[in-house]
Amino acid sequence: MKKIVFLGAAAALVLSSCNPKEEMHTETVHNDFQWQVDRFADIKVLRYQIPSWDDLKPQQRIYAYHLTQAGLAGRDIMWDCNYRHNLEIRKALEAILSDDGIIDREGQQYSDFEVYAKRVFFANGIHHHYSNMKFAADFDQVWFLSALDTLGITLSEEAQRAIFDPEFDAKKVNRADGVDLLLASAVNFYAPDISQEEAEAFYAAKVDADPDRPVSHGLNSRLSRNENGEIYEEVFSARGRYASSIQEIIGHLEKAKDVAENTDQAAALKLLIEYYETGDLKKWDDYNIAWVKTTGGDVDYINGFVEVYNDPMGYRGSYETVVQVKDFDASERMAVVADNVQWFEDHSPIMDDH
């Protein structure tokens, strides 16, 4: 492959202004790295190299490891929030895929099943991660149920319907005009029988303890209905819904805190742990204020119920986790730009009046 070697377009301008003979050149790089893992339906699964990993100290690698494991511990939360039958369906798919020879893997039925399973795993559920539309199962229902029966596995009738009935829970998030946003959406942030009107009334009655600092009501909970028909929040915490997963998240965050790069990181993680333990949204605000101040390390992360785009009403955050390692080479290149910012201002094609 060919790789262009340069300091970045902007940085090159600075260097060329100092040295007119500075030129961009190419060199041949031999690299056998397999960047594409798989391709199916509309998906390519890609791998990325992380050369900066080799520049981290052992303690930093341990820190990144536990942050990553904390994220993986919340995987089932994402699956369940996306759709109420996702975990049951996933276990059935995993059983067939991990079979050691009982199921016939030859023929179109298994091939179609495998593509379906890959799409489900990629999207963390049976609905497309962008369009929100349910995946079509091109394999035969009789074949599928026979395979499960051979393995001694049963699937609830509603989960079967979720896979094979294209009209049932067809869209994870439905914001079409004229529909009830909740009753028309399959996402599991609300009990299936709770209407948009009921949810709006529930949150209209909420009063903030400090009106000047309102919390993000509903961000870390599911709106459910009890046996008396009353609506209530099931808070995601070590004491509430998803307690087992969240306790595992906390365990790895505690270990990450012990090897944090600096005291600011440790202080922020302490608040994040307290938030997960209690589900207190005020703690979530305090944590985010502390997290913004953690600018001194080489490893950063996102962990929590953050983006609300999976909630048709915009209250509830989906579980999210990202661990980031500083790109030392790119940072060095960008430092050239930062150190010469005045040069850019002096030479920018903008009128002085502007």
Secondary structure, DSSP 8 states (H G I E B T S, - for coil): -EEEE-S-HHHHHHHHHH-TT---EEEE-------EEEEETTEEEE----GGGGGS-HHHHHHHHHHHHHHHTTHHHHHHHH-TTHHHHHHHHHHHHT-SSSS---SHHHHHHHHHHHHHHHHTSSB-TTT-BB----S-HHHHHHHHHHTT----HHHHHHHH-TTTT-BSS---TTS-TTTT---TTB-TT--HHHHHHHHHT---SSTTS---TTTTEEEEE-TTS-EEEEEBSTTSBTHHHHHHHHHHHHHHHHT-SSHHHHHHHHHHHHHHHH--HHHHHHHHHHHHT--S-SEEEEEEE---TTSTTS----EEEEEEE--HHHHHHHHHHHHTHHHHHHH-SS-TT-
